[in-house]
Amino acid sequence: MTEIHLTNTRTRTKERFEPLDPANVRMYVCGPTVYDRAHLGNARPAVVFDVLYRLLRHVAPENGWGKVTYVRNITDVEDKIIDRARERGIGIDELTRTTTEWYHQDMAALGVLPPTREPHATGYIPQMVEMIEALIARGCAYAAEGHVLFSVESYPDYGRLSGRSVEDMVAGARVEVAPYKKNPMDFVLWKPSAPDEPGWESPWGRGRPGWHIECSAMSHALLGASFDIHGGGADLMFPHHENEVAQSCCAHPEGSFARYWLHNEMLQVEGKKMSKSLGNFFTVRDLLEGNWSGGWKVPGEVIRFVFLGTHYRKPMDWTEEKAREAQGHLGAWHRLKRHALSDPKRVFTGQNVDPQVVEALADDLNTPVIFQRRLFELARDAKMSSVDSAEVERFFETLAFLGLHNLDVYRLERQQAVGRAALETLQQTLVAKRAEAMRTKDFSEVDRMKAALVAAGVEVRMSKAGVELLPAAGFDPAKLEALEEEGWSV
């Protein structure tokens, strides 16, 4: 039997995990608000809780547990969605449908498994209305000017999850000042909708739910009044998760809501907070397609590797150096796969997993031990053993279990290496053509080659000191083939 220990945010201690109902281990994780591409920070919780999901499923049989139910929601009604649809001049349904598809594609590229259930908020409006009615009946919420608000004072334990007093929360929070609020900290459960906004009929008029009530209603409908694990990013601890606890416990006092709370810390880029103002903000798709400051296509498997090299409860610093190192390791392991297996295309299912890897994950998801040491030990043993040996099988089954088996990193690594070599040759060619142009005063050929390089996603820097070619946003080695047709040697 594998004992799992997790750090419970609510108690600030590492606790042994024991499911409330061994026949059905239940976990809820806050999913995306689908109004745009998922940025790198959005992807971290998806990867972190995917690892926990894989662990729970793996140990369930030996622990005598039944199924593992993993619920990750889609928020498809929210003010950001309404605003973005207006900006783009498209319908809300079209926006949410498209961005949900984007999210699925990007998470799949990172090796994230689909959850057991993926409820959309708009599919649970009746359950939200029912929960709000229960809160009003219990004296925990009140209607005012078309709104319904939760009364924070009605829940004495408010602030326990985040460890803050109400006074501290009022001082540090951005609370909406509204005349219909009895207390500045009271939060919206239902709000009126304008004629051009999405809305549903309710006892309080046509409107839509507040953000916090969505997760409470969906988790209750799919997991019950009490379930095992609730996860999400540390930025959601307050106010979102704090509000979830309050309204859920008040609406369903027969339950305890989530027993274990897990929060992953935030993400930085090159040691700084990711923000558009600093120019270091990028989406998962930007990395996958090479539209970021590094200028090269980062395979999803590499992103996953970098994420899991840092413990989920510590801030993670994304750096290009880490990505390059991860790609190098994965490339070496894919080359090993070609030589250590009689059938390099063999599919591994993640069953015969290294016990030390399972042990590390069972210790509060200690992925750094795995990604900074154990995987390299397993790779060494596989390399030193015979073809199709038990060591080889264990290594690649372990990679599959960790979600590192779907992408052909080796091919991409070689393609990018070829691209870098081509740039070096093209740089020499451009230097020669520039020297000739300076002699003849005819720069037409230089300009034509420069334009072709820019079209291939190459940044051309020309100065008195010389010529420099660098991969830029959108750089694709395959595009350099067009230059061969122009007669330039690559």
C-alpha positions as CSV (number, residue, x, y, z in Angstrom):
1,M,0.0,0.0,0.0
2,T,1.3,3.4,-1.0
3,E,0.7,6.2,1.6
4,I,0.2,9.6,0.1
5,H,1.0,12.7,2.1
6,L,-0.2,16.1,0.9
7,T,0.3,19.6,2.4
8,N,-3.2,20.9,3.3
9,T,-3.4,24.6,2.9
10,R,-6.2,24.8,5.4
11,T,-4.2,23.2,8.2
12,R,-0.8,24.3,7.1
13,T,0.5,20.8,7.7
14,K,1.4,17.8,5.6
15,E,-1.3,15.2,6.2
16,R,-1.8,11.6,5.2
17,F,-4.4,11.4,2.5
18,E,-7.4,9.2,3.3
19,P,-10.3,9.3,0.9
20,L,-13.8,9.9,2.4
21,D,-15.2,7.1,0.3
22,P,-12.5,4.6,-0.9
23,A,-14.9,3.5,-3.7
24,N,-14.7,7.0,-5.3
25,V,-11.7,9.3,-4.7
26,R,-12.9,12.8,-5.6
27,M,-10.9,15.9,-6.7
28,Y,-12.0,19.3,-8.0
29,V,-9.7,21.8,-9.6
30,C,-10.6,25.3,-10.8
31,G,-10.3,25.4,-14.6
32,P,-10.0,28.2,-17.1
33,T,-12.2,31.2,-17.9
34,V,-12.4,30.8,-21.6
35,Y,-11.9,34.2,-23.2
36,D,-8.4,33.9,-24.6
37,R,-5.4,31.6,-25.0
38,A,-4.0,30.1,-21.8
39,H,-0.9,31.8,-20.7
40,L,2.0,30.0,-19.1
41,G,0.8,30.6,-15.6
42,N,-2.6,29.1,-16.4
43,A,-0.9,25.9,-17.5
44,R,1.0,25.3,-14.2
45,P,-2.0,24.1,-12.1
46,A,-3.2,22.0,-15.1
47,V,0.1,20.1,-15.1
48,V,0.5,19.9,-11.3
49,F,-2.9,18.4,-10.7
50,D,-2.6,16.2,-13.8
51,V,0.4,14.6,-11.9
52,L,-1.7,14.1,-8.8
53,Y,-4.5,12.6,-10.9
54,R,-2.0,10.2,-12.4
55,L,-0.7,9.3,-9.0
56,L,-4.2,8.7,-7.5
57,R,-5.1,6.4,-10.4
58,H,-1.9,4.5,-10.2
59,V,-2.1,3.7,-6.5
60,A,-5.8,3.1,-6.3
61,P,-5.8,-0.6,-7.1
62,E,-3.1,-1.5,-4.5
63,N,-4.7,0.7,-1.9
64,G,-8.1,-0.9,-2.4
65,W,-9.7,2.3,-3.8
66,G,-12.2,2.3,-6.6
67,K,-12.5,5.0,-9.3
68,V,-10.9,8.4,-9.2
69,T,-13.2,11.2,-10.2
70,Y,-11.4,14.4,-11.3
71,V,-13.6,17.4,-12.1
72,R,-12.1,20.5,-13.7
73,N,-14.6,23.2,-14.7
74,I,-14.9,25.6,-17.6
75,T,-16.1,29.1,-16.7
76,D,-18.0,30.2,-19.8
77,V,-20.0,33.1,-18.4
78,E,-18.0,36.0,-16.9
79,D,-17.5,39.7,-17.4
80,K,-14.1,39.2,-19.2
81,I,-15.8,36.9,-21.7
82,I,-18.5,39.5,-22.4
83,D,-16.0,42.3,-22.8
84,R,-13.7,40.2,-25.1
85,A,-16.6,39.1,-27.3
86,R,-17.6,42.8,-27.8
87,E,-14.0,43.7,-28.6
88,R,-13.8,41.1,-31.3
89,G,-17.3,41.7,-32.6
90,I,-18.3,38.0,-32.2
91,G,-20.9,36.1,-30.3
92,I,-20.1,34.8,-26.8
93,D,-20.9,31.2,-27.8
94,E,-18.4,31.4,-30.6
95,L,-15.7,32.9,-28.4
96,T,-16.1,30.4,-25.6
97,R,-16.3,27.5,-28.0
98,T,-13.2,28.5,-29.8
99,T,-11.1,29.3,-26.7
100,T,-12.2,26.0,-25.0
101,E,-10.9,24.2,-28.1
102,W,-7.7,26.1,-27.8
103,Y,-7.3,25.2,-24.2
104,H,-7.9,21.5,-24.9
105,Q,-5.3,21.6,-27.6
106,D,-2.7,23.4,-25.5
107,M,-3.1,21.2,-22.5
108,A,-2.9,18.1,-24.6
109,A,0.4,19.4,-26.0
110,L,1.6,19.5,-22.4
111,G,0.6,15.9,-21.8
112,V,-2.3,16.8,-19.6
113,L,-5.0,14.1,-19.4
114,P,-8.6,15.1,-19.8
115,P,-10.4,15.2,-16.5
116,T,-13.2,12.7,-15.7
117,R,-15.8,15.5,-15.9
118,E,-15.5,19.0,-17.4
119,P,-18.7,20.9,-16.5
120,H,-19.4,24.2,-18.1
121,A,-20.8,26.9,-15.9
122,T,-23.7,27.7,-18.2
123,G,-24.9,24.1,-17.9
124,Y,-25.4,24.4,-14.1
125,I,-27.4,27.7,-13.8
126,P,-30.4,25.9,-12.2
127,Q,-28.2,24.4,-9.5
128,M,-26.7,27.8,-8.8
129,V,-30.1,29.4,-8.4
130,E,-31.1,26.6,-6.1
131,M,-28.0,27.1,-4.0
132,I,-28.6,30.9,-3.8
133,E,-32.1,30.3,-2.7
134,A,-30.9,28.0,0.1
135,L,-28.4,30.7,1.3
136,I,-31.1,33.3,1.4
137,A,-33.4,30.9,3.3
138,R,-30.7,30.3,5.9
139,G,-30.0,34.0,6.4
140,C,-26.6,33.9,4.8
141,A,-27.5,36.0,1.7
142,Y,-29.7,38.8,0.8
143,A,-31.3,40.4,-2.3
144,A,-30.7,44.0,-3.1
145,E,-31.4,46.0,-6.3
146,G,-31.4,43.0,-8.6
147,H,-28.3,41.6,-6.9
148,V,-28.0,38.8,-4.4
149,L,-25.0,39.0,-2.1
150,F,-23.5,36.6,0.4
151,S,-23.2,38.0,3.9
152,V,-19.6,37.4,5.1
153,E,-20.6,38.0,8.7
154,S,-22.9,34.9,8.5
155,Y,-19.9,32.6,8.3
156,P,-17.7,32.8,11.4
157,D,-14.8,30.8,9.8
158,Y,-14.5,33.2,6.9
159,G,-10.7,33.8,6.4
160,R,-9.6,30.5,7.9
161,L,-8.4,29.0,4.6
162,S,-6.3,32.0,3.6
163,G,-5.3,32.7,7.2
164,R,-6.5,36.3,7.2
165,S,-8.8,38.3,9.4
166,V,-11.8,40.1,7.9
167,E,-10.1,43.4,8.8
168,D,-7.0,42.4,6.9
169,M,-9.0,41.3,3.9
170,V,-10.9,44.6,3.8
171,A,-7.7,46.5,3.9
172,G,-5.9,44.5,1.3
173,A,-8.7,43.5,-1.1
174,R,-10.1,45.4,-4.0
175,V,-13.7,45.3,-3.0
176,E,-16.5,46.8,-5.0
177,V,-18.0,49.8,-3.3
178,A,-21.8,49.6,-3.8
179,P,-24.7,51.2,-1.8
180,Y,-26.6,47.9,-1.8
181,K,-23.9,46.1,0.2
182,K,-24.4,45.7,3.9
183,N,-20.7,44.9,4.4
184,P,-17.8,45.9,2.0
185,M,-16.7,42.2,2.0
186,D,-20.0,40.8,0.9
187,F,-19.7,39.3,-2.5
188,V,-22.0,38.8,-5.5
189,L,-23.9,35.6,-6.0
190,W,-26.2,36.9,-8.7
191,K,-26.2,40.1,-10.8
192,P,-28.6,41.7,-13.3
193,S,-27.8,41.4,-17.0
194,A,-28.3,44.1,-19.6
195,P,-30.4,43.3,-22.6
196,D,-27.3,42.7,-24.7
197,E,-25.6,40.5,-22.1
198,P,-26.2,36.8,-21.4
199,G,-28.8,36.2,-18.8
200,W,-31.2,33.7,-17.2
201,E,-34.5,34.2,-15.5
202,S,-34.4,33.9,-11.7
203,P,-36.5,34.9,-8.6
204,W,-34.4,38.1,-8.6
205,G,-34.9,39.0,-12.2
206,R,-33.0,38.3,-15.4
207,G,-29.3,38.0,-14.7
208,R,-26.3,35.8,-14.4
209,P,-24.3,34.2,-11.6
210,G,-21.3,35.6,-9.8
211,W,-18.0,33.9,-10.4
212,H,-17.6,32.2,-7.0
213,I,-21.0,30.4,-6.9
214,E,-20.2,28.6,-10.1
215,C,-17.6,26.2,-8.6
216,S,-19.6,25.6,-5.5
217,A,-22.7,24.6,-7.5
218,M,-20.7,22.4,-9.9
219,S,-18.6,20.6,-7.3
220,H,-21.7,19.9,-5.2
221,A,-23.6,18.5,-8.2
222,L,-20.8,16.2,-9.3
223,L,-18.9,15.4,-6.1
224,G,-21.4,16.0,-3.2
225,A,-21.4,18.2,-0.1
226,S,-18.1,16.7,1.0
227,F,-15.3,15.5,-1.2
228,D,-11.5,14.9,-0.9
229,I,-9.3,17.4,-2.7
230,H,-9.8,20.9,-4.0
231,G,-6.9,22.4,-6.0
232,G,-5.9,25.5,-7.8
233,G,-3.3,28.3,-8.0
234,A,-2.3,30.2,-4.9
235,D,-3.8,33.4,-6.5
236,L,-7.3,31.8,-6.1
237,M,-7.0,31.2,-2.4
238,F,-8.5,34.6,-1.7
239,P,-11.1,35.6,-2.5
240,H,-12.3,32.8,-4.8
241,H,-11.6,29.7,-2.7
242,E,-12.4,31.5,0.6
243,N,-15.8,32.5,-0.9
244,E,-16.4,28.9,-2.2
245,V,-15.9,27.5,1.3
246,A,-18.2,30.1,3.0
247,Q,-21.1,29.7,0.6
248,S,-20.8,25.9,0.2
249,C,-20.6,25.3,4.0
250,C,-23.6,27.6,4.6
251,A,-25.7,26.2,1.8
252,H,-24.9,22.6,2.7
253,P,-24.1,22.5,6.5
254,E,-24.5,18.7,6.4
255,G,-21.1,18.6,4.5
256,S,-17.6,19.9,5.0
257,F,-16.9,20.8,1.4
258,A,-13.2,19.9,0.5
259,R,-11.1,18.0,3.1
260,Y,-7.7,18.7,1.6
261,W,-6.8,22.0,-0.1
262,L,-3.7,22.2,-2.4
263,H,-2.4,25.3,-4.0
264,N,0.4,25.7,-6.5
265,E,2.6,28.8,-6.3
266,M,2.9,31.4,-9.0
267,L,5.2,31.5,-12.1
268,Q,7.9,34.0,-13.0
269,V,9.8,34.5,-16.2
270,E,13.6,35.0,-16.0
271,G,13.2,36.0,-12.3
272,K,10.5,38.6,-12.9
273,K,6.7,38.5,-12.6
274,M,5.2,37.7,-15.9
275,S,3.4,40.8,-17.3
276,K,2.7,42.5,-20.6
277,S,4.3,45.7,-19.5
278,L,7.6,43.9,-19.0
279,G,7.4,42.2,-22.4
280,N,7.7,38.7,-20.8
281,F,4.1,37.7,-21.1
282,F,3.4,34.7,-23.4
283,T,0.9,32.0,-23.9
284,V,1.4,28.3,-24.1
285,R,0.7,28.6,-27.9
286,D,3.4,31.3,-28.2
287,L,5.9,28.8,-26.8
288,L,4.7,26.0,-29.0
289,E,4.9,28.1,-32.1
290,G,8.0,30.0,-31.3
291,N,6.4,33.4,-30.9
292,W,8.2,34.4,-27.7
293,S,11.5,36.1,-26.7
294,G,13.4,32.9,-27.2
295,G,12.3,32.7,-30.8
296,W,12.3,28.9,-31.1
297,K,9.5,26.3,-30.9
298,V,9.3,24.8,-27.5
299,P,7.7,21.3,-27.5
300,G,5.0,20.8,-24.9
301,E,7.0,18.0,-23.4
302,V,9.8,20.5,-22.6
303,I,7.4,22.9,-21.0
304,R,6.1,20.0,-18.8
305,F,9.7,19.0,-17.8
306,V,10.6,22.6,-16.8
307,F,7.4,22.9,-14.7
308,L,8.0,19.7,-12.8
309,G,11.6,20.5,-12.0
310,T,10.2,22.9,-9.3
311,H,8.0,21.8,-6.4
312,Y,4.5,22.9,-6.9
313,R,4.4,24.9,-3.6
314,K,7.4,27.0,-4.6
315,P,7.4,29.8,-7.2
316,M,8.6,28.5,-10.6
317,D,11.0,30.6,-12.7
318,W,10.7,29.9,-16.4
319,T,14.0,30.6,-18.1
320,E,15.2,29.9,-21.6
321,E,18.2,28.1,-20.1
322,K,16.0,25.6,-18.3
323,A,14.0,25.0,-21.5
324,R,17.2,24.4,-23.5
325,E,18.5,22.0,-20.8
326,A,15.2,20.1,-20.7
327,Q,15.1,19.8,-24.5
328,G,18.7,18.4,-24.4
329,H,17.7,15.8,-21.8
330,L,14.6,14.8,-23.6
331,G,16.4,14.6,-26.9
332,A,18.9,12.3,-25.4
333,W,16.2,10.0,-24.0
334,H,14.4,9.9,-27.3
335,R,17.7,8.9,-29.0
336,L,18.1,6.2,-26.3
337,K,14.6,5.0,-27.2
338,R,15.7,4.4,-30.8
339,H,18.7,2.3,-29.8
340,A,17.5,0.5,-26.6
341,L,14.2,-0.9,-28.0
342,S,13.9,-3.4,-30.8
343,D,10.6,-1.5,-31.6
344,P,11.2,2.2,-31.1
345,K,7.5,2.9,-31.8
346,R,6.4,0.7,-28.9
347,V,3.7,2.4,-26.9
348,F,4.1,2.5,-23.1
349,T,1.2,2.8,-20.8
350,G,2.8,3.9,-17.5
351,Q,2.2,0.7,-15.6
352,N,5.6,-0.7,-14.6
353,V,6.6,2.5,-12.9
354,D,9.8,2.9,-10.9
355,P,8.9,2.6,-7.2
356,Q,11.2,5.5,-6.2
357,V,9.3,7.8,-8.5
358,V,5.9,6.8,-7.0
359,E,7.4,7.2,-3.5
360,A,8.6,10.8,-4.4
361,L,5.2,11.8,-5.8
362,A,3.4,10.3,-2.7
363,D,5.5,12.7,-0.6
364,D,3.6,15.8,-1.4
365,L,4.3,15.6,-5.2
366,N,8.1,15.9,-4.7
367,T,8.8,16.2,-8.5
368,P,12.2,17.9,-8.1
369,V,13.7,14.7,-6.7
370,I,12.4,12.9,-9.8
371,F,13.4,15.6,-12.4
372,Q,16.7,16.6,-10.9
373,R,18.0,13.1,-10.0
374,R,16.0,9.9,-10.3
375,L,15.1,10.1,-14.0
376,F,18.8,10.5,-14.8
377,E,19.7,7.4,-12.7
378,L,17.0,5.4,-14.6
379,A,18.3,6.7,-18.0
380,R,21.9,5.6,-17.0
381,D,20.7,2.1,-16.0
382,A,18.8,1.8,-19.3
383,K,21.7,2.9,-21.4
384,M,24.0,0.4,-19.7
385,S,21.6,-2.5,-20.1
386,S,20.7,-4.7,-23.1
387,V,18.0,-4.0,-25.7
388,D,14.5,-4.5,-24.4
389,S,15.8,-5.1,-20.9
390,A,13.8,-4.6,-17.7
391,E,15.7,-1.4,-17.0
392,V,14.8,0.0,-20.4
393,E,11.2,-0.9,-20.0
394,R,11.0,0.6,-16.5
395,F,12.6,3.9,-17.7
396,F,10.1,4.4,-20.6
397,E,7.1,3.2,-18.6
398,T,8.1,5.8,-15.9
399,L,8.3,8.5,-18.6
400,A,4.9,7.5,-19.8
401,F,3.5,7.7,-16.3
402,L,4.9,11.2,-15.9
403,G,3.4,12.3,-19.2
404,L,6.7,12.5,-21.1
405,H,6.1,10.1,-24.0
406,N,4.0,11.7,-26.7
407,L,6.1,14.2,-28.5
408,D,9.0,13.6,-30.8
409,V,11.4,16.0,-29.2
410,Y,14.4,14.4,-31.0
411,R,13.0,15.3,-34.4
412,L,12.3,18.9,-33.3
413,E,15.8,19.1,-31.7
414,R,17.4,18.0,-35.0
415,Q,15.2,20.3,-37.0
416,Q,16.3,23.3,-34.9
417,A,19.9,22.2,-35.0
418,V,19.7,22.1,-38.8
419,G,18.1,25.6,-38.7
420,R,20.9,27.0,-36.6
421,A,23.5,25.5,-39.0
422,A,21.7,27.0,-41.9
423,L,21.7,30.4,-40.3
424,E,25.5,30.3,-39.9
425,T,26.0,29.4,-43.6
426,L,23.5,32.1,-44.7
427,Q,25.3,34.6,-42.6
428,Q,28.5,33.9,-44.4
429,T,26.7,34.2,-47.7
430,L,25.1,37.6,-46.8
431,V,28.5,38.9,-45.6
432,A,30.0,38.1,-49.0
433,K,27.1,39.6,-50.9
434,R,27.3,42.8,-48.8
435,A,31.0,43.1,-49.4
436,E,30.3,42.8,-53.2
437,A,27.5,45.3,-53.0
438,M,29.7,47.9,-51.2
439,R,32.2,47.5,-54.1
440,T,29.6,47.8,-56.9
441,K,27.2,50.1,-55.1
442,D,24.4,47.7,-56.1
443,F,22.6,46.6,-53.0
444,S,19.6,45.0,-54.8
445,E,20.7,41.4,-54.2
446,V,21.5,42.2,-50.5
447,D,18.0,43.7,-50.0
448,R,16.4,40.7,-51.8
449,M,18.2,38.2,-49.5
450,K,17.4,40.2,-46.4
451,A,13.7,40.3,-47.3
452,A,13.7,36.5,-47.9
453,L,15.4,36.0,-44.5
454,V,12.9,38.2,-42.7
455,A,10.1,36.3,-44.4
456,A,11.6,33.1,-43.0
457,G,11.4,34.4,-39.4
458,V,15.0,35.6,-39.2
459,E,16.1,38.9,-37.6
460,V,18.8,40.5,-39.7
461,R,21.2,42.8,-37.9
462,M,23.6,44.8,-40.1
463,S,26.1,47.3,-38.8
464,K,29.6,48.5,-39.4
465,A,30.8,45.7,-37.2
466,G,29.3,43.0,-39.5
467,V,26.2,40.9,-40.1
468,E,24.3,38.8,-37.5
469,L,21.3,36.5,-38.2
470,L,19.1,35.5,-35.2
471,P,15.9,33.4,-34.9
472,A,13.0,35.8,-34.4
473,A,9.3,35.4,-33.6
474,G,7.8,32.9,-36.0
475,F,11.2,31.4,-37.0
476,D,10.7,28.0,-38.6
477,P,13.7,26.1,-40.0
478,A,11.5,24.7,-42.7
479,K,11.0,28.2,-44.1
480,L,14.7,28.3,-44.9
481,E,14.1,25.8,-47.7
482,A,12.6,28.7,-49.8
483,L,16.0,30.3,-49.8
484,E,17.5,27.3,-51.5
485,E,15.1,28.0,-54.4
486,E,16.6,31.5,-54.6
487,G,20.0,30.0,-55.2
488,W,21.5,30.7,-51.8
489,S,23.4,27.8,-50.3
490,V,22.1,26.5,-47.0
